[in-house]
Amino acid sequence: MADNNHYERRRFSRIPFDAQGHIIGKQGDLYPNCAVIDVCLKGLLLKKPDNWTGQLGQSYDIDLILDHAQVVIRMVSTVAHIDPEQIGFECQQLDLDSLSHLKRLISLNLADESLLHRELSTLISQ
């Protein structure tokens, strides 16, 4: 069972999101079309592929495919946690276009724009 204090300490709003993500490993391993569970400014949660061999702390490139591949959010991420059904990734790097798309995605799904500004401030100060 998950630690409830972990969720209470969360500083970034998780947005449930129906999309696909491609996980690309540094050694050439590829896990295409993984279901996205949720995203936030600091990372994302994906359904774990059946053939997953990755480990905690490993770095991967993640491509979030939006609008029938019209928009791709690219991030360099590390594996933060692995559960039997899902993998949590912490975003380490985003290009400016990807950050812009992610910010827009989150702002459209948050009811309070001030929450987005607070989360961006937290992200910048880290």
C-alpha positions as CSV (number, residue, x, y, z in Angstrom):
1,M,0.0,0.0,0.0
2,A,1.3,3.5,-0.8
3,D,2.4,5.9,1.9
4,N,-0.3,8.5,2.3
5,N,2.2,11.1,3.5
6,H,4.0,10.8,0.1
7,Y,0.8,11.9,-1.7
8,E,0.2,14.7,0.9
9,R,3.7,16.1,0.2
10,R,3.2,16.1,-3.5
11,R,3.9,19.6,-4.9
12,F,2.8,19.0,-8.5
13,S,-0.8,18.3,-9.6
14,R,-1.2,15.1,-11.4
15,I,-3.4,15.3,-14.5
16,P,-5.0,12.0,-15.6
17,F,-4.4,11.8,-19.3
18,D,-5.3,9.5,-22.1
19,A,-2.3,9.4,-24.5
20,Q,0.5,7.1,-25.6
21,G,4.1,7.4,-24.7
22,H,7.2,5.9,-26.2
23,I,10.0,5.0,-23.8
24,I,13.4,5.0,-25.5
25,G,16.4,3.6,-23.6
26,K,20.0,4.8,-23.8
27,Q,21.0,1.2,-24.8
28,G,18.6,1.2,-27.7
29,D,15.7,-0.5,-25.9
30,L,12.3,0.7,-27.1
31,Y,8.9,0.4,-25.5
32,P,6.4,2.0,-27.9
33,N,2.8,2.9,-27.3
34,C,2.7,2.7,-23.5
35,A,-0.5,4.1,-22.0
36,V,-0.1,7.3,-20.1
37,I,-1.8,7.3,-16.7
38,D,-1.1,10.8,-15.6
39,V,1.4,13.7,-16.1
40,C,2.6,16.6,-14.1
41,L,5.3,19.3,-14.5
42,K,7.8,17.1,-12.8
43,G,7.1,13.7,-14.5
44,L,4.7,11.1,-15.6
45,L,3.2,7.8,-14.8
46,L,3.0,5.1,-17.5
47,K,1.5,1.6,-17.7
48,K,4.4,-0.8,-17.5
49,P,5.1,-2.7,-20.7
50,D,5.0,-6.5,-20.5
51,N,8.6,-6.8,-21.5
52,W,10.0,-4.1,-19.2
53,T,13.6,-4.6,-18.0
54,G,14.5,-1.2,-16.7
55,Q,15.7,-0.4,-13.2
56,L,15.3,2.4,-10.7
57,G,17.5,5.4,-11.6
58,Q,18.0,4.5,-15.2
59,S,17.6,7.4,-17.7
60,Y,15.1,7.2,-20.6
61,D,13.9,9.5,-23.3
62,I,10.1,9.7,-23.2
63,D,8.0,10.9,-26.1
64,L,4.4,11.8,-25.2
65,I,2.3,11.6,-28.3
66,L,-0.6,14.1,-28.4
67,D,-3.2,15.1,-31.0
68,H,-2.6,12.1,-33.3
69,A,1.2,12.9,-33.4
70,Q,0.6,16.6,-34.2
71,V,2.3,17.4,-30.9
72,V,5.1,15.5,-29.2
73,I,6.3,16.3,-25.7
74,R,9.9,15.1,-25.3
75,M,11.5,14.7,-21.9
76,V,14.6,13.1,-20.5
77,S,13.5,11.2,-17.4
78,T,14.8,8.8,-14.8
79,V,12.8,5.9,-13.4
80,A,11.6,7.1,-9.9
81,H,9.5,4.0,-9.0
82,I,8.3,0.7,-10.5
83,D,5.1,-1.0,-9.4
84,P,3.7,-4.2,-10.8
85,E,1.4,-2.3,-13.2
86,Q,3.1,1.1,-13.7
87,I,6.3,3.1,-13.9
88,G,6.9,6.6,-12.5
89,F,9.4,8.8,-14.3
90,E,10.9,12.0,-13.0
91,C,11.5,14.5,-15.7
92,Q,15.1,15.7,-15.8
93,Q,15.1,17.8,-18.9
94,L,12.6,19.3,-21.3
95,D,13.2,21.5,-24.4
96,L,11.4,24.8,-24.6
97,D,8.7,23.6,-27.0
98,S,7.9,20.6,-24.9
99,L,7.7,22.6,-21.7
100,S,5.3,25.0,-23.5
101,H,3.1,22.1,-24.6
102,L,3.2,20.5,-21.1
103,K,2.4,23.8,-19.4
104,R,-0.6,24.3,-21.8
105,L,-1.8,20.8,-21.2
106,I,-1.7,21.2,-17.5
107,S,-3.3,24.7,-17.5
108,L,-6.2,23.4,-19.5
109,N,-6.8,20.7,-16.9
110,L,-6.4,22.7,-13.7
111,A,-9.3,24.6,-12.4
112,D,-7.1,27.2,-10.7
113,E,-4.5,29.0,-12.8
114,S,-2.8,30.3,-9.6
115,L,-2.0,26.6,-8.8
116,L,-0.2,26.3,-12.2
117,H,1.9,29.5,-11.4
118,R,2.7,28.1,-7.9
119,E,3.9,24.8,-9.4
120,L,6.0,26.5,-12.1
121,S,7.6,28.6,-9.3
122,T,8.3,25.4,-7.3
123,L,9.8,23.7,-10.4
124,I,12.1,26.7,-11.2
125,S,13.3,26.9,-7.6
126,Q,14.4,23.3,-7.5
